[in-house]
């Protein structure tokens, strides 16, 4: 399966339908999920980039039942 994905990516690069670009840590919103980060970057993530909780009083269905 990995070979198939690799070949698909190679085909996409050759067709120029995929473009890669560098994203700095300050702009990469996935960084807190992929590596250790400084407190300042983590605070930025949790205060400005993370979704705000909904204050809708309607019950939310849960995916997991414990």
DSSP file (Angstrom, degrees, kcal/mol; ACC not computed):
  #  RESIDUE AA STRUCTURE BP1 BP2  ACC     N-H-->O    O-->H-N    N-H-->O    O-->H-N    TCO  KAPPA ALPHA  PHI   PSI    X-CA   Y-CA   Z-CA
    1    1 A X     >        0   0    0      0, 0.0     4,-2.1     0, 0.0     5,-0.2   0.000 360.0 360.0 360.0 -38.7    0.0    0.0    0.0
    2    2 A X  H  >  +     0   0    0      1,-0.2     4,-2.5     2,-0.2     5,-0.2   0.882 360.0  54.2 -62.6 -37.4    2.9    2.4    0.8
    3    3 A X  H  > S+     0   0    0      1,-0.2     4,-2.7     2,-0.2    -1,-0.2   0.910 107.0  51.2 -62.8 -41.7    4.3    1.8   -2.7
    4    4 A X  H  > S+     0   0    0      2,-0.2     4,-2.2     1,-0.2    -2,-0.2   0.916 111.3  47.0 -62.2 -43.9    1.0    2.7   -4.2
    5    5 A X  H  X S+     0   0    0     -4,-2.1     4,-2.3     2,-0.2    -1,-0.2   0.906 112.4  50.5 -64.3 -41.1    0.9    6.0   -2.2
    6    6 A X  H  X S+     0   0    0     -4,-2.5     4,-2.3     1,-0.2    -2,-0.2   0.923 111.4  47.3 -63.2 -44.7    4.5    6.7   -3.1
    7    7 A X  H  X S+     0   0    0     -4,-2.7     4,-2.4     2,-0.2    -1,-0.2   0.882 110.1  53.5 -65.1 -37.7    3.8    6.2   -6.8
    8    8 A X  H  X S+     0   0    0     -4,-2.2     4,-2.2    -5,-0.2    -1,-0.2   0.908 109.5  48.3 -62.7 -41.6    0.7    8.3   -6.7
    9    9 A X  H  X S+     0   0    0     -4,-2.3     4,-2.5     2,-0.2    -2,-0.2   0.912 110.1  51.7 -64.8 -41.9    2.7   11.2   -5.1
   10   10 A X  H  X S+     0   0    0     -4,-2.3     4,-2.3     1,-0.2    -2,-0.2   0.918 110.3  49.0 -60.3 -43.2    5.4   10.8   -7.8
   11   11 A X  H  X S+     0   0    0     -4,-2.4     4,-2.0     1,-0.2    -1,-0.2   0.905 110.5  50.8 -62.2 -41.7    2.7   11.0  -10.5
   12   12 A X  H  <>S+     0   0    0     -4,-2.2     5,-2.2     2,-0.2     6,-0.8   0.896 110.3  49.2 -65.4 -40.1    1.3   14.1   -8.9
   13   13 A X  H ><5S+     0   0    0     -4,-2.5     3,-1.2     1,-0.2    -1,-0.2   0.924 111.1  49.7 -63.6 -43.6    4.7   15.8   -8.8
   14   14 A X  H 3<5S+     0   0    0     -4,-2.3    -2,-0.2     1,-0.3    -1,-0.2   0.855 111.1  49.0 -64.6 -34.3    5.3   15.0  -12.4
   15   15 A X  T 3<5S-     0   0    0     -4,-2.0    -1,-0.3    -5,-0.2    -2,-0.2   0.485 109.5-127.2 -82.2  -2.2    2.0   16.4  -13.4
   16   16 A X  T < 5S+     0   0    0     -3,-1.2    -3,-0.2    -4,-0.3    -2,-0.1   0.787  74.6 124.9  60.6  29.6    2.7   19.5  -11.3
   17   17 A X      < +     0   0    0     -5,-2.2     2,-0.4    -6,-0.2    -4,-0.2   0.477  63.2  59.8 -95.2  -2.3   -0.6   19.1   -9.5
   18   18 A X        -     0   0    0     -6,-0.8     2,-0.4    -5,-0.1    -2,-0.1  -0.989  63.8-174.3-125.1 134.3    1.2   19.1   -6.1
   19   19 A X        -     0   0    0     -2,-0.4     2,-0.4     2,-0.0    -6,-0.0  -0.993   8.1-156.9-130.1 127.9    3.3   22.0   -4.8
   20   20 A X        +     0   0    0     -2,-0.4     2,-0.3     2,-0.0    -2,-0.0  -0.800  14.8 175.9-101.6 143.9    5.3   21.9   -1.6
   21   21 A X        -     0   0    0     -2,-0.4     2,-0.3     2,-0.0    -2,-0.0  -0.987  33.4-102.5-144.4 155.5    6.3   25.0    0.3
   22   22 A X        -     0   0    0     -2,-0.3     2,-0.5     1,-0.0    -2,-0.0  -0.560  30.0-166.5 -77.9 136.5    8.1   25.7    3.5
   23   23 A X        -     0   0    0     -2,-0.3     5,-0.1     5,-0.0    -2,-0.0  -0.991  18.3-131.7-124.4 122.4    5.9   26.8    6.5
   24   24 A X    >>  -     0   0    0     -2,-0.5     4,-1.3     1,-0.1     3,-0.9  -0.261  23.9-111.0 -69.4 159.8    7.7   28.3    9.5
   25   25 A X  T 34 S+     0   0    0      1,-0.3     6,-0.2     2,-0.2     3,-0.2   0.842 117.4  59.6 -59.7 -34.2    6.9   27.0   13.0
   26   26 A X  T 34 S+     0   0    0      1,-0.2    -1,-0.3     5,-0.1    -2,-0.0   0.803 114.3  35.5 -66.0 -28.1    5.3   30.3   13.8
   27   27 A X  T <4 S+     0   0    0     -3,-0.9     2,-0.9     1,-0.0    -1,-0.2   0.556  93.5  97.1-101.3 -10.8    2.7   29.8   11.0
   28   28 A X    ><  -     0   0    0     -4,-1.3     3,-1.3     1,-0.2     4,-0.3  -0.707  51.4-170.1 -87.3 105.4    2.3   26.1   11.2
   29   29 A X  T 3  S+     0   0    0     -2,-0.9     3,-0.3     1,-0.3    -1,-0.2   0.633  83.0  60.0 -71.7 -12.7   -0.9   25.4   13.2
   30   30 A X  T >> S+     0   0    0      1,-0.2     3,-1.7     2,-0.1     4,-0.6   0.583  77.3  93.4 -88.9  -9.9   -0.1   21.7   13.4
   31   31 A X  H X> S+     0   0    0     -3,-1.3     4,-1.7     1,-0.3     3,-1.6   0.869  78.0  57.3 -54.0 -43.7    3.3   22.1   15.2
   32   32 A X  H 34 S+     0   0    0     -4,-0.3    -1,-0.3    -3,-0.3    -2,-0.1   0.756 108.9  49.3 -61.1 -19.6    1.9   21.7   18.7
   33   33 A X  H <4 S+     0   0    0     -3,-1.7    -1,-0.3    -4,-0.1    -2,-0.2   0.567 116.0  40.4 -92.3  -9.7    0.6   18.3   17.7
   34   34 A X  H << S+     0   0    0     -3,-1.6     2,-0.3    -4,-0.6    -2,-0.2   0.622 118.3   6.3-117.6 -16.3    3.8   17.1   16.1
   35   35 A X  S  < S-     0   0    0     -4,-1.7    -1,-0.3     0, 0.0     2,-0.1  -0.989  83.3 -76.6-160.8 162.8    6.7   18.1   18.3
   36   36 A X        -     0   0    0     -2,-0.3     2,-0.3    -3,-0.1    -3,-0.1  -0.399  53.0-172.2 -63.9 143.3    7.7   19.8   21.6
   37   37 A X        -     0   0    0     -5,-0.1    -1,-0.0    -2,-0.1     2,-0.0  -0.904  26.9 -91.5-136.2 163.7    7.3   23.5   21.5
   38   38 A X     >  -     0   0    0     -2,-0.3     4,-2.2     1,-0.1     5,-0.2  -0.317  39.2-112.9 -69.2 157.5    8.1   26.6   23.6
   39   39 A X  H  > S+     0   0    0      1,-0.2     4,-2.8     2,-0.2     5,-0.2   0.879 115.8  57.5 -59.3 -39.3    5.5   27.8   26.0
   40   40 A X  H  > S+     0   0    0      1,-0.2     4,-1.8     2,-0.2    -1,-0.2   0.901 109.1  43.9 -63.0 -40.6    5.0   31.0   24.0
   41   41 A X  H  > S+     0   0    0      2,-0.2     4,-2.2     1,-0.2    -1,-0.2   0.881 113.3  51.5 -71.5 -36.7    4.1   29.1   20.8
   42   42 A X  H  X S+     0   0    0     -4,-2.2     4,-2.6     2,-0.2    -2,-0.2   0.916 109.2  50.2 -64.5 -41.6    1.8   26.7   22.8
   43   43 A X  H  X S+     0   0    0     -4,-2.8     4,-2.1     1,-0.2     5,-0.3   0.905 109.0  52.2 -62.5 -40.6    0.0   29.7   24.4
   44   44 A X  H  X>S+     0   0    0     -4,-1.8     4,-2.3    -5,-0.2     5,-1.0   0.929 110.7  48.7 -59.1 -44.7   -0.4   31.2   20.9
   45   45 A X  I  X>S+     0   0    0     -4,-2.2     5,-1.7     1,-0.2     4,-0.9   0.944 115.7  41.8 -60.4 -49.1   -1.9   28.0   19.7
   46   46 A X  I  <5S+     0   0    0     -4,-2.6    -1,-0.2     1,-0.2    -2,-0.2   0.727 121.0  40.6 -76.4 -20.9   -4.3   27.6   22.6
   47   47 A X  I  <5S+     0   0    0     -4,-2.1    -1,-0.2    -5,-0.2    -2,-0.2   0.759 132.3  12.3 -98.3 -27.0   -5.4   31.2   22.8
   48   48 A X  I  <5S+     0   0    0     -4,-2.3    -3,-0.2    -5,-0.3    -2,-0.1   0.704 127.2  40.3-121.8 -28.1   -5.7   32.2   19.1
   49   49 A X  I  <<S+     0   0    0     -5,-1.0    -3,-0.2    -4,-0.9    -4,-0.1   0.728  89.9  88.3-101.6 -23.3   -5.7   29.2   16.8
   50   50 A X  S   <S-     0   0    0     -5,-1.7    -4,-0.0    -6,-0.2     2,-0.0  -0.466  87.8 -96.9 -78.3 150.0   -7.7   26.6   18.6
   51   51 A X        -     0   0    0     -2,-0.1     2,-0.2     1,-0.1    -1,-0.1  -0.319  38.3-117.3 -64.2 145.3  -11.5   26.5   18.0
   52   52 A X        -     0   0    0      1,-0.1    -1,-0.1    -4,-0.1     2,-0.1  -0.576  33.3-103.7 -80.7 144.9  -13.6   28.2   20.6
   53   53 A X        -     0   0    0     -2,-0.2     2,-0.3     1,-0.1    -1,-0.1  -0.379  35.1-115.2 -67.5 147.8  -16.1   26.1   22.5
   54   54 A X        -     0   0    0      1,-0.1    -1,-0.1     2,-0.1    -3,-0.0  -0.648  15.1-158.2 -82.6 138.5  -19.7   26.3   21.5
   55   55 A X        +     0   0    0     -2,-0.3     2,-0.4     2,-0.0    -1,-0.1   0.093  46.6 135.2-102.6  21.8  -22.1   27.7   24.1
   56   56 A X        -     0   0    0      1,-0.1    -2,-0.1     2,-0.1     4,-0.0  -0.580  50.9-148.3 -69.9 123.2  -25.1   26.1   22.5
   57   57 A X        +     0   0    0     -2,-0.4    -1,-0.1     2,-0.1     2,-0.1   0.602  65.6 109.5 -72.0  -8.4  -27.1   24.6   25.3
   58   58 A X  S    S-     0   0    0      1,-0.1    -2,-0.1     0, 0.0     2,-0.0  -0.410  82.0-102.1 -66.5 141.9  -28.3   21.7   23.0
   59   59 A X        -     0   0    0     -2,-0.1     2,-0.5     1,-0.1    -1,-0.1  -0.350  30.7-136.1 -66.0 145.7  -26.7   18.4   23.9
   60   60 A X        -     0   0    0     -3,-0.1     2,-0.1    -4,-0.0    -1,-0.1  -0.892  18.8-121.1-103.6 126.5  -23.8   17.2   21.8
   61   61 A X        -     0   0    0     -2,-0.5     2,-0.4     1,-0.1     0, 0.0  -0.424  28.0-134.9 -66.3 141.9  -23.8   13.5   20.7
   62   62 A X        -     0   0    0      1,-0.1    -1,-0.1    -2,-0.1     3,-0.0  -0.788   9.4-151.8-101.8 141.2  -20.7   11.7   21.9
   63   63 A X  S    S+     0   0    0     -2,-0.4     2,-0.4     1,-0.1    -1,-0.1   0.777  84.2  49.8 -78.5 -27.5  -18.7    9.4   19.7
   64   64 A X        -     0   0    0      2,-0.0     2,-0.6     0, 0.0    -1,-0.1  -0.930  65.5-159.6-118.3 135.6  -17.5    7.3   22.7
   65   65 A X              0   0    0     -2,-0.4    -2,-0.0     1,-0.1     0, 0.0  -0.961 360.0 360.0-111.8 120.4  -19.6    5.8   25.4
   66   66 A X              0   0    0     -2,-0.6    -1,-0.1     0, 0.0    -2,-0.0   0.416 360.0 360.0-101.2 360.0  -17.7    4.9   28.5
